Amino acid sequence: MISTGPAIFPLKSTQGQRDEKGFGYPVLQFCTAIALAGAATSWSAADAVSVQKLQQLQTSENRMQHHPYVGMWVTDDGRVRHELLPDNRYDEARGKRESAYRGRYEITETHIEYWDDTGFTADGDFVDDNTLHHAGMVLRRK
């Protein structure tokens, strides 16, 4: 016998046979097939949405990994260090305090917007490939 969940189907032909309620086994098999087809369709639709979301995330992540500003940015005295991560997150160190601020960032052309995990916001501008002006500071690529 073939088992697909709680229903069990005999392999031999049951044409013309009836169950105890008078329904023919082919009717039961047909109804079960329709139910399984519906479940498979629902799963496929949900799966397609999940695959699409995953592809969008991967596309966004790939775009950021290749973004020219991803990497470490440091003030000339080394006191402030911004690491722009490829997943649109940043980690800022201040002096001896590692990970003093963390959050997300978004870059549009040469402008950067920061949203700290605590709710603080800031911005800055890349004036060239190796220089970031942010909150009155000048950070350089390392």
C-alpha positions as CSV (number, residue, x, y, z in Angstrom):
1,M,0.0,0.0,0.0
2,I,1.0,3.6,-0.6
3,S,0.6,5.9,2.4
4,T,0.3,9.7,2.0
5,G,-0.5,10.9,5.5
6,P,-3.6,9.5,7.2
7,A,-5.2,8.1,4.0
8,I,-4.0,4.6,2.8
9,F,-4.6,3.7,-0.8
10,P,-4.5,0.0,-2.1
11,L,-2.4,-0.6,-5.2
12,K,-4.9,-3.0,-6.7
13,S,-7.9,-1.8,-8.7
14,T,-10.9,-0.9,-6.6
15,Q,-13.1,0.1,-9.6
16,G,-16.8,-0.5,-8.8
17,Q,-16.2,-1.1,-5.0
18,R,-17.9,1.0,-2.4
19,D,-17.0,1.9,1.1
20,E,-19.4,1.4,4.1
21,K,-21.2,4.8,3.3
22,G,-21.8,3.9,-0.3
23,F,-19.1,6.0,-1.8
24,G,-16.9,4.5,-4.4
25,Y,-13.2,4.4,-3.7
26,P,-12.5,6.2,-6.9
27,V,-14.5,9.2,-5.5
28,L,-12.5,9.1,-2.3
29,Q,-9.3,8.9,-4.3
30,F,-10.4,11.8,-6.5
31,C,-11.3,14.0,-3.5
32,T,-8.0,13.2,-1.8
33,A,-6.1,14.0,-5.0
34,I,-7.9,17.4,-5.2
35,A,-7.1,18.1,-1.6
36,L,-3.4,17.2,-2.0
37,A,-3.2,19.3,-5.2
38,G,-4.6,22.3,-3.4
39,A,-2.0,21.8,-0.6
40,A,0.8,21.5,-3.1
41,T,-0.4,24.7,-4.9
42,S,-0.6,26.6,-1.6
43,W,2.9,25.4,-0.7
44,S,4.2,26.4,-4.1
45,A,2.8,29.9,-3.9
46,A,4.2,30.4,-0.4
47,D,7.5,29.0,-1.4
48,A,7.6,31.3,-4.5
49,V,7.1,34.3,-2.2
50,S,9.9,33.1,0.1
51,V,12.3,32.6,-2.8
52,Q,11.5,36.0,-4.2
53,K,12.2,37.7,-0.8
54,L,15.5,35.7,-0.5
55,Q,16.5,36.8,-4.0
56,Q,15.8,40.5,-3.1
57,L,17.9,40.3,0.1
58,Q,20.7,38.6,-1.8
59,T,20.6,41.2,-4.6
60,S,20.6,44.0,-2.0
61,E,23.5,42.4,-0.1
62,N,25.5,41.8,-3.3
63,R,24.9,45.4,-4.3
64,M,26.2,46.6,-0.8
65,Q,29.2,44.2,-0.8
66,H,30.3,45.8,-4.1
67,H,29.6,49.3,-2.9
68,P,32.7,51.4,-3.1
69,Y,32.3,52.8,0.5
70,V,32.0,49.5,2.4
71,G,35.0,49.1,4.8
72,M,36.7,50.9,7.7
73,W,36.8,54.7,8.0
74,V,39.0,56.4,10.7
75,T,39.7,59.9,11.9
76,D,43.3,61.0,11.4
77,D,43.9,60.7,15.2
78,G,42.4,57.2,15.2
79,R,39.8,58.1,17.9
80,V,36.7,57.5,15.8
81,R,36.4,54.4,13.7
82,H,33.3,53.6,11.5
83,E,33.1,50.2,9.9
84,L,30.5,50.1,7.2
85,L,29.5,46.5,6.8
86,P,28.2,44.9,3.6
87,D,24.8,44.2,5.1
88,N,23.9,47.9,5.5
89,R,25.0,47.9,9.2
90,Y,27.7,49.9,10.8
91,D,29.8,49.5,13.9
92,E,31.4,52.7,15.4
93,A,34.2,52.7,17.9
94,R,35.2,55.8,20.0
95,G,38.6,55.8,21.6
96,K,39.0,52.6,23.7
97,R,35.2,51.9,23.5
98,E,34.7,49.3,20.8
99,S,31.2,49.1,19.3
100,A,30.2,52.4,21.0
101,Y,27.4,52.8,18.4
102,R,25.8,50.3,16.1
103,G,23.0,50.7,13.6
104,R,22.1,50.7,10.0
105,Y,23.1,53.0,7.2
106,E,22.0,53.8,3.7
107,I,24.0,55.4,0.9
108,T,22.5,57.4,-1.9
109,E,25.2,58.5,-4.4
110,T,27.7,60.2,-2.1
111,H,25.4,60.9,0.9
112,I,25.2,58.5,3.9
113,E,22.4,58.4,6.5
114,Y,22.9,56.6,9.8
115,W,20.2,55.2,12.1
116,D,21.7,54.1,15.4
117,D,20.0,51.2,17.2
118,T,19.1,53.6,20.1
119,G,17.2,55.9,17.7
120,F,20.0,58.5,17.1
121,T,20.3,59.7,13.5
122,A,23.2,61.3,11.7
123,D,24.5,61.8,8.2
124,G,27.6,62.6,6.2
125,D,29.0,63.0,2.7
126,F,31.8,61.2,0.9
127,V,33.8,64.0,-0.7
128,D,36.0,61.6,-2.7
129,D,36.7,57.9,-2.7
130,N,38.8,58.0,0.4
131,T,37.3,60.9,2.5
132,L,34.1,61.0,4.6
133,H,32.8,64.2,6.2
134,H,30.5,63.2,9.2
135,A,29.3,65.3,12.1
136,G,32.2,67.8,11.8
137,M,34.8,65.1,11.5
138,V,36.9,63.9,8.6
139,L,37.3,60.2,8.3
140,R,39.6,58.5,5.9
141,R,39.4,55.0,4.3
142,K,41.7,52.4,5.9
